[in-house]
Amino acid sequence: MSIETSFSLAELNDLLDVLKVFKESILGTCFADYSETQLRVWTNSVKDISKWESRIREEYFLLAKDNKDKLMGFGSLKGHDFLNLFFVAPNYQKQGFAKLIYQELENKAKEMGSIFLEADVSITALSFFQKQGFTVLKKNEIEREGVILVNYKMRKNFNESK
C-alpha cells in the first residue's frame, strides 16, 4: 500500500463524490452476490438526497482520500455503536484501505465509549467483517421497491476481540 491516505469528516459538498463511490462500489463488487434488479434497487437510494445529507450532518461520517484528494472510501457511525455505511471505491479494494477505514471507525467508537459495534453487512462484505472480528447475529431480508435484499446483522464485542 504505497498510496498516502488522509481522513476527514464529510461535509455536504462531498455528497456527489460519496454517492459516486457508493454506487460504483455496489455495482463494481456486488454483482456476484445480488441480481441486476437487486443492485438497481439498492443503488436507487442515491436519489434520496435529503437522507444522505442527514447522514453527513448527523453521523460520524468519515472520508478516506488519496494524496490527490480523490475519495477512496467512506464509513459512518450512527450513534456510538452502529456502523451504518461502509464503502470503498472498486479501484481501491483489496489493497488494505478498507481495513484502514474500518480501524479509524472502530477507534472512534471506542473513544465514544462503545463496547461493541453492530452493522448490517452485505453478502459481499461478510468475509471482510468476519476478518475484523464480527460474528453473524441473524440474516436480514429487507424489502425495497418490492425486491428482497439480503444482508446480515453482525456484531463485534471489543472486550472479546484480539
C-alpha positions as CSV (number, residue, x, y, z in Angstrom):
1,M,0.0,0.0,0.0
2,S,2.0,2.9,-1.3
3,I,-0.8,5.4,-1.6
4,E,-0.9,8.0,1.1
5,T,-4.3,8.2,2.9
6,S,-5.8,11.1,4.7
7,F,-9.0,11.1,6.8
8,S,-11.6,13.9,7.2
9,L,-15.2,14.3,8.2
10,A,-17.6,14.6,5.4
11,E,-19.2,17.9,4.6
12,L,-22.3,18.5,2.4
13,N,-20.1,19.5,-0.6
14,D,-18.6,16.0,-0.5
15,L,-22.0,14.4,-1.3
16,L,-21.6,13.9,-5.0
17,D,-18.3,12.1,-4.5
18,V,-19.8,10.0,-1.7
19,L,-22.8,8.9,-3.9
20,K,-20.5,8.1,-6.8
21,V,-18.3,5.8,-4.6
22,F,-21.4,4.3,-3.1
23,K,-22.9,3.4,-6.5
24,E,-19.6,2.3,-8.0
25,S,-18.8,0.1,-5.0
26,I,-22.1,-1.7,-5.2
27,L,-22.2,-2.1,-9.0
28,G,-18.5,-2.9,-9.2
29,T,-18.2,-5.5,-6.5
30,C,-21.6,-7.0,-5.5
31,F,-22.7,-8.4,-8.9
32,A,-21.8,-11.9,-7.9
33,D,-24.0,-11.9,-4.9
34,Y,-27.0,-9.8,-6.0
35,S,-29.1,-9.8,-9.1
36,E,-29.3,-6.8,-11.5
37,T,-32.7,-5.9,-10.1
38,Q,-31.4,-6.0,-6.5
39,L,-28.4,-3.9,-7.5
40,R,-30.6,-1.3,-9.2
41,V,-33.0,-1.1,-6.2
42,W,-30.0,-0.8,-3.8
43,T,-28.3,1.9,-5.7
44,N,-31.6,3.8,-6.2
45,S,-31.1,5.1,-2.6
46,V,-28.8,7.7,-4.1
47,K,-32.0,9.5,-5.2
48,D,-32.9,10.3,-1.6
49,I,-30.6,13.3,-1.3
50,S,-32.1,14.6,1.9
51,K,-31.4,11.2,3.6
52,W,-27.8,11.4,2.6
53,E,-27.5,15.0,3.7
54,S,-28.9,14.0,7.1
55,R,-26.3,11.2,7.4
56,I,-23.5,13.6,6.7
57,R,-24.8,16.1,9.2
58,E,-25.9,13.7,12.0
59,E,-23.4,10.7,11.8
60,Y,-19.7,10.5,12.4
61,F,-19.1,10.3,8.6
62,L,-15.5,9.6,7.8
63,L,-13.9,10.0,4.3
64,A,-10.6,8.5,3.2
65,K,-8.9,10.3,0.4
66,D,-5.7,9.7,-1.5
67,N,-2.8,12.2,-1.9
68,K,-4.6,13.7,-5.0
69,D,-7.8,14.4,-2.8
70,K,-9.7,11.6,-4.6
71,L,-12.3,9.8,-2.4
72,M,-11.2,6.2,-1.8
73,G,-14.0,5.2,0.5
74,F,-16.1,6.2,3.5
75,G,-17.8,4.9,6.5
76,S,-20.2,6.3,9.1
77,L,-21.1,5.6,12.7
78,K,-24.7,6.1,13.7
79,G,-24.6,6.8,17.4
80,H,-21.5,5.2,19.0
81,D,-22.1,1.6,18.3
82,F,-23.7,1.1,14.8
83,L,-21.6,1.1,11.6
84,N,-24.2,2.5,9.2
85,L,-22.3,2.9,6.0
86,F,-19.0,1.4,4.7
87,F,-18.0,1.5,1.1
88,V,-14.7,1.5,-0.8
89,A,-14.3,2.5,-4.4
90,P,-13.6,-0.6,-6.6
91,N,-10.1,0.6,-7.7
92,Y,-9.0,0.9,-4.0
93,Q,-10.4,-2.5,-2.9
94,K,-8.2,-5.5,-1.8
95,Q,-5.3,-3.1,-1.0
96,G,-5.8,-2.7,2.7
97,F,-7.7,0.6,2.6
98,A,-11.0,-0.9,3.8
99,K,-9.1,-2.1,6.9
100,L,-7.6,1.4,7.5
101,I,-11.1,3.0,7.3
102,Y,-12.6,0.4,9.5
103,Q,-9.9,0.8,12.1
104,E,-10.4,4.5,12.2
105,L,-14.2,4.0,12.8
106,E,-13.6,1.3,15.5
107,N,-11.2,3.6,17.3
108,K,-13.8,6.4,17.2
109,A,-16.5,4.1,18.5
110,K,-14.2,3.1,21.4
111,E,-13.3,6.7,22.1
112,M,-17.1,7.4,22.3
113,G,-17.4,4.7,24.9
114,S,-18.8,1.8,22.9
115,I,-18.0,-1.7,24.0
116,F,-19.3,-3.2,20.7
117,L,-20.1,-2.4,17.1
118,E,-23.0,-3.7,15.1
119,A,-23.5,-3.4,11.3
120,D,-25.9,-4.7,8.7
121,V,-23.5,-6.2,6.2
122,S,-24.0,-7.2,2.6
123,I,-23.3,-10.7,1.4
124,T,-20.3,-9.4,-0.4
125,A,-18.8,-7.7,2.6
126,L,-19.5,-10.6,5.0
127,S,-16.0,-12.1,4.9
128,F,-14.3,-8.8,5.4
129,F,-16.3,-8.1,8.5
130,Q,-15.6,-11.6,9.8
131,K,-11.9,-11.0,9.4
132,Q,-12.3,-7.9,11.6
133,G,-13.8,-10.0,14.4
134,F,-17.5,-9.6,13.7
135,T,-19.9,-12.5,14.1
136,V,-23.3,-13.0,12.4
137,L,-26.3,-12.4,14.7
138,K,-29.0,-13.0,12.1
139,K,-29.8,-12.9,8.4
140,N,-32.0,-10.0,7.3
141,E,-34.3,-9.8,4.4
142,I,-35.1,-6.2,3.6
143,E,-37.8,-5.2,1.1
144,R,-37.1,-2.2,-1.1
145,E,-39.4,-1.4,-4.0
146,G,-40.9,-4.8,-3.8
147,V,-37.5,-6.5,-4.0
148,I,-35.8,-8.5,-1.2
149,L,-32.2,-7.7,-0.4
150,V,-30.3,-10.0,2.0
151,N,-27.8,-8.7,4.5
152,Y,-26.5,-9.9,7.9
153,K,-26.8,-8.2,11.3
154,M,-23.3,-8.6,12.7
155,R,-21.6,-7.7,15.9
156,K,-18.1,-7.3,17.3
157,N,-17.6,-7.1,21.0
158,F,-14.5,-5.2,21.8
159,N,-13.7,-6.9,25.1
160,E,-13.6,-10.3,23.3
161,S,-11.6,-9.2,20.3
162,K,-7.8,-9.6,19.8
